[in-house]
Amino acid sequence: MVLPSLASKLPDVGTSIFSVMSQLATECGAINLAQGFPDYDPPQVLTDALARHAQTPGHHQYAPMPGLPRLRALISEKTALTYGVSAPNPDTEITVTSGATEALYAVLAAVVRPGDEVIVLEPAYDLYGPAIRLQGGVPVYVPLALPDFLPDWERVAAAISPRTRLIMVNSPHNPSGAVLTDDDLNALADLLAPTEAFVLSDEVYEHMVFDGQQHRSVLQHPELAARGFVLSSFGKTYHATGWKVGYCIAPPLLTAEVRRVHQFLTFAVSTPTQHALADVLANADHYQSLPGFYQQKRDLFGELMRATRFELLPSPGSYFQLARYQAIAPNEDDVTFARRLTQEAGVAVVPMSAFYHDGTDHGLVRFCFAKKDETLRAAAERLRNL
């Protein structure tokens, strides 16, 4: 018998660094500040709603493919309230997805054809490049400038070619926490005006912007919104990453293409979960309180880390904190340092090189401060003892 052979479509891709570091943290009994998820539960009102709908007859079958109408209507209202824009049409412009990850993949599958180029600003979430390549697309990487990690729009302009199909932006930015401004969106719109390229805007940390700044969404820029796919995440907003519920907002013609893929990729998202989210979404108190909630954690972590030899970079958004470690291990690469920190100090982090397609090493590691205060205090105590 001859067994079939299988040539990998992603032969250079292994297990995600986030899974690797989390597994190492478990093996070592380390405090996990590596993977980006909270160690506290969603609001009680939300988990109560989920329990209620799990007991409701009829709430265990497929939801409509685009998402529950009631949830999409509330997403529309929330979007208009948050960004001061015309409410997107729930029927033709909003699609509920299995997390923002599925939304991102569905957009790329709908838009990118073999040979198309997609501009990716690095460092970037490690999903971007492989998802582009799986569509036959070509990632074109443009580095963000340290230390603020904001785009150099001249370099972006130089990367645009007749084959550019899409540009991906992420604000607040993972892993750096950088936040795009109105000037950045205007510059992006000017660059794309003479092209037929689309924009995919990953805005899953939209409610985590600090120090009095405001998140600027692509939805607020009419020229970008007309060619844009904007992604958001209930998992990030409601401390429920394991629920895997997100959504995509795009103009009707673009939404129709996303749904063509979504219906054969996931089809529908968990029905009781959507009902529970709809129950709480009408109350804006939770997501409007998030900037203050996470700024307190960022500031606490920053204050605790003053007693260590890490050098923290600014973090104007997201729930991530970058840090230099040269005062501790000046000659060590970031992967080796991250592993040793987990094994010897008992605190897991992510090496920054994981966010670069070529493993660029700037001597930085990423901490996640979406943790209970006692977790942050315990981690800082261990780091002080290095």
C-alpha positions in Angstrom: 0.0 0.0 0.0 1.3 3.4 -0.9 0.5 6.1 1.6 -0.2 9.6 0.3 2.5 12.2 1.0 1.6 15.7 2.2 3.7 18.8 1.5 3.0 21.4 4.1 1.6 24.7 3.0 3.4 26.3 6.0 6.6 24.3 6.3 8.3 27.0 8.3 5.5 27.5 10.8 5.6 25.7 14.2 3.6 25.9 17.3 2.7 29.5 18.3 5.2 31.1 20.7 2.2 32.0 22.9 1.3 28.3 23.3 5.0 27.4 23.8 5.5 30.0 26.5 2.2 29.1 28.3 3.1 25.4 28.2 6.6 26.2 29.6 4.9 28.4 32.3 2.7 25.4 33.3 5.7 23.0 33.4 7.7 25.4 35.6 4.9 26.7 37.8 5.6 30.2 36.5 3.3 33.2 36.6 2.0 33.5 33.1 2.4 37.1 31.8 3.1 35.8 28.3 -0.2 34.9 26.6 -2.7 37.8 26.3 -5.6 36.7 28.4 -6.9 37.9 31.8 -6.7 35.7 34.9 -10.1 37.1 36.1 -13.6 36.2 34.9 -16.0 38.2 32.8 -18.5 40.5 34.6 -21.0 38.5 36.7 -23.9 39.9 34.8 -22.6 38.4 31.6 -21.9 34.9 33.0 -25.3 35.0 34.6 -26.8 35.8 31.2 -25.0 32.9 29.6 -26.2 30.5 32.3 -29.8 31.8 31.8 -29.6 31.3 28.0 -28.0 27.9 28.3 -31.3 26.9 30.1 -33.6 28.6 27.6 -35.4 26.3 25.1 -34.5 27.0 21.5 -31.2 28.6 22.3 -29.1 25.6 21.5 -29.5 25.4 17.7 -27.7 27.3 14.9 -27.9 31.1 15.0 -28.4 32.9 11.8 -25.2 32.9 9.7 -24.4 36.6 10.1 -25.2 36.6 13.8 -28.3 37.1 15.9 -30.3 40.1 14.6 -30.6 41.5 18.1 -26.9 41.4 18.7 -26.1 42.9 15.4 -28.5 45.7 16.1 -26.9 46.4 19.4 -23.4 46.4 17.8 -24.7 49.0 15.4 -25.9 51.2 18.3 -22.7 50.8 20.2 -20.6 51.7 17.2 -22.6 54.9 16.6 -22.4 55.8 20.3 -18.7 55.1 20.6 -17.4 56.7 17.4 -20.0 59.3 16.6 -20.6 57.8 13.1 -23.8 56.8 11.3 -24.9 53.5 12.7 -23.8 50.7 10.4 -26.6 48.7 8.9 -27.0 45.5 11.0 -28.4 43.5 8.0 -25.7 44.4 5.5 -22.6 45.7 7.3 -22.1 43.7 10.5 -21.1 40.0 10.7 -20.6 38.1 14.0 -17.6 35.8 13.8 -15.8 33.2 15.9 -13.5 35.7 17.4 -11.7 38.4 15.5 -9.3 35.7 14.4 -11.9 34.1 12.2 -13.0 37.5 10.9 -9.4 38.3 9.9 -9.0 35.0 8.1 -12.4 35.4 6.4 -11.4 38.9 5.1 -8.1 37.6 3.8 -9.7 34.6 2.2 -12.4 36.9 0.6 -10.0 39.5 -0.7 -6.5 38.1 -1.4 -5.8 36.1 -4.5 -2.6 34.3 -5.6 0.1 36.8 -6.2 -1.6 39.7 -4.4 0.6 41.7 -2.0 -0.5 42.5 1.5 1.3 45.2 3.5 2.0 44.2 7.1 3.4 46.6 9.6 5.9 44.8 11.9 6.0 43.8 14.6 2.7 42.1 14.1 0.5 39.4 15.5 1.9 36.1 14.3 -1.4 35.1 12.6 -1.1 37.8 9.9 1.7 36.4 7.7 0.6 32.7 7.6 -3.0 33.6 6.9 -2.0 35.7 3.9 0.3 33.0 2.6 -2.5 30.4 2.9 -4.5 32.5 0.3 -1.5 32.6 -2.0 -0.8 36.2 -1.1 2.6 37.7 -0.6 3.2 39.5 2.8 5.2 42.7 2.3 6.7 43.7 5.7 7.3 47.3 6.6 9.0 47.8 10.0 7.5 50.2 12.6 10.0 52.6 14.0 11.3 52.2 17.6 10.7 53.3 20.2 7.1 54.5 19.5 6.2 51.8 16.9 4.3 54.3 14.7 4.3 53.9 10.9 6.8 55.7 8.8 4.4 56.5 6.0 7.1 57.2 3.5 8.3 53.6 3.9 4.7 52.4 3.6 4.3 54.4 0.4 7.5 52.9 -1.0 6.0 49.4 -0.3 2.9 50.0 -2.3 2.9 48.5 -5.8 0.3 47.7 -8.5 -0.1 44.3 -6.9 -1.0 45.7 -3.4 -4.4 44.3 -2.5 -4.6 45.2 1.2 -2.9 46.9 4.0 -3.3 45.7 7.6 -3.2 48.1 10.5 -3.6 47.4 14.2 -4.4 50.1 16.8 -4.1 49.9 19.7 -1.1 47.8 18.6 -0.2 44.3 19.7 2.6 44.0 21.0 3.7 47.6 21.5 0.6 49.4 22.7 1.1 52.1 20.1 -2.1 54.1 19.1 -2.7 55.6 15.7 -3.7 59.3 15.5 -6.0 61.2 13.1 -2.8 62.3 11.3 -1.9 58.6 10.8 -5.3 57.8 9.3 -5.2 60.9 7.1 -1.7 59.8 5.8 -3.0 56.3 5.2 -6.0 57.6 3.3 -3.8 59.8 1.1 -1.6 56.9 0.2 -4.5 54.7 -0.7 -6.6 57.3 -2.6 -5.0 56.5 -6.0 -5.1 52.8 -5.5 -7.7 50.0 -5.4 -6.3 48.5 -2.1 -8.4 47.7 0.9 -7.7 48.2 4.6 -8.1 45.6 7.3 -8.1 47.4 10.7 -7.6 45.2 13.7 -9.2 47.2 16.5 -9.7 44.5 19.2 -8.1 46.6 21.9 -10.3 49.6 21.0 -11.4 50.2 24.6 -7.9 50.2 26.1 -6.5 53.6 25.3 -4.9 55.6 28.2 -3.8 59.0 29.4 -6.8 60.9 28.0 -6.3 59.8 24.4 -9.1 58.5 22.3 -9.1 55.5 20.0 -9.4 56.6 16.4 -11.2 54.0 14.4 -11.1 53.6 10.6 -14.9 53.8 10.8 -14.4 57.5 11.7 -12.6 58.2 8.4 -15.0 58.1 5.5 -12.5 57.5 2.8 -10.9 54.6 4.8 -14.3 53.2 5.9 -15.4 52.9 2.3 -12.6 50.5 1.6 -12.2 49.1 5.1 -12.9 46.0 7.2 -12.9 46.8 10.9 -12.5 44.0 13.4 -13.5 44.0 17.0 -13.5 41.4 19.8 -16.1 40.7 22.6 -13.5 38.4 24.1 -11.1 41.3 24.7 -13.8 43.7 25.8 -15.5 41.4 28.2 -12.5 39.5 29.6 -13.8 36.3 27.9 -11.2 35.4 25.3 -12.3 31.7 25.5 -15.7 32.6 24.2 -14.3 33.4 20.8 -16.8 36.0 19.7 -15.9 38.9 17.5 -17.3 40.8 14.6 -16.5 42.6 11.3 -17.9 45.9 10.1 -17.6 46.7 6.4 -19.6 48.3 3.6 -22.3 46.1 2.1 -20.4 44.8 -0.9 -17.4 44.0 1.3 -19.5 42.4 4.0 -21.2 40.2 1.3 -17.8 38.8 0.4 -16.8 38.2 4.0 -20.0 36.3 4.6 -19.4 34.1 1.5 -16.3 32.8 3.3 -17.7 32.9 6.8 -20.7 30.7 6.0 -18.3 27.9 4.9 -15.7 28.5 7.5 -17.7 28.7 10.7 -21.2 29.4 9.5 -22.6 30.5 12.9 -21.3 31.4 16.3 -22.5 29.9 19.6 -26.2 30.8 20.0 -26.4 31.1 23.8 -23.2 33.2 23.9 -24.6 35.6 21.4 -27.8 36.0 23.4 -25.8 36.6 26.6 -23.7 39.3 24.9 -26.8 41.0 23.5 -28.2 41.1 27.1 -25.3 43.2 28.4 -24.2 45.2 25.3 -27.0 47.7 25.7 -25.3 48.9 28.9 -22.3 51.0 28.0 -20.9 51.2 31.5 -18.6 48.2 31.2 -16.7 49.1 28.0 -16.7 52.8 28.9 -14.9 52.0 32.1 -12.2 49.9 30.5 -9.7 52.7 29.8 -9.5 53.5 33.5 -9.6 49.9 34.5 -6.6 49.0 32.4 -4.7 52.2 33.0 -4.7 51.4 36.7 -3.2 48.0 35.9 -0.6 49.5 33.6 0.4 52.1 36.2 0.5 49.6 39.0 2.7 47.2 37.0 4.9 50.1 36.0 5.3 51.2 39.6 6.1 47.7 40.7 8.7 47.2 38.0 10.6 50.3 39.1 12.3 48.0 41.6 13.6 45.7 38.9 16.3 46.2 36.3 13.9 46.1 33.3 13.5 49.3 31.3 9.8 49.8 30.4 8.8 51.4 27.1 5.7 53.6 26.9 2.4 51.8 26.6 -0.4 54.2 25.5 -2.9 51.4 24.7 -3.7 47.6 24.7 -2.9 45.5 27.8 0.7 44.8 26.9 4.0 46.3 28.2 7.3 46.0 26.4 10.5 46.0 28.3 14.3 46.0 27.6 16.3 43.5 29.6 19.9 44.5 28.7 20.7 45.5 32.3 20.0 41.9 33.3 21.4 39.9 30.3 23.2 42.3 27.9 24.4 39.5 25.6 21.4 37.2 25.5 18.9 36.9 22.6 15.3 37.4 23.5 14.1 33.8 23.1 16.9 32.5 25.4 16.1 35.2 27.9 12.4 34.6 27.9 12.9 30.8 28.4 15.4 31.4 31.2 13.2 34.0 32.9 10.3 31.5 32.9 12.5 28.6 34.2 14.7 30.5 36.7 12.6 33.5 37.8 9.1 31.9 37.5 7.6 34.6 35.2 6.7 33.8 31.6 6.9 36.5 28.9 6.9 36.6 25.1 10.1 37.4 23.2 9.5 40.3 20.8 11.2 38.5 17.9 8.1 36.3 17.7 6.3 39.2 16.2 8.7 39.6 13.3 8.7 37.2 10.2 12.5 37.1 10.2 13.0 36.9 14.0 14.3 40.4 14.3 15.6 40.8 17.9 15.5 44.2 19.5 16.3 42.9 23.0 12.6 43.3 24.1 10.1 41.1 25.8 6.3 41.5 26.2 4.4 41.4 29.4 0.6 41.1 29.6 -0.8 43.2 32.5 -4.4 42.0 32.1 -4.0 40.2 35.5 -5.3 40.5 39.0 -3.3 43.0 41.1 -2.1 40.2 43.3 -0.7 38.4 40.2 1.2 41.5 39.1 2.6 42.0 42.6 3.7 38.4 42.8 5.3 38.6 39.4 7.1 41.8 40.2 8.4 40.3 43.5 10.0 37.5 41.6 11.5 39.8 39.0 13.0 42.0 41.7 15.0 39.0 42.8 16.8 38.5 39.5 
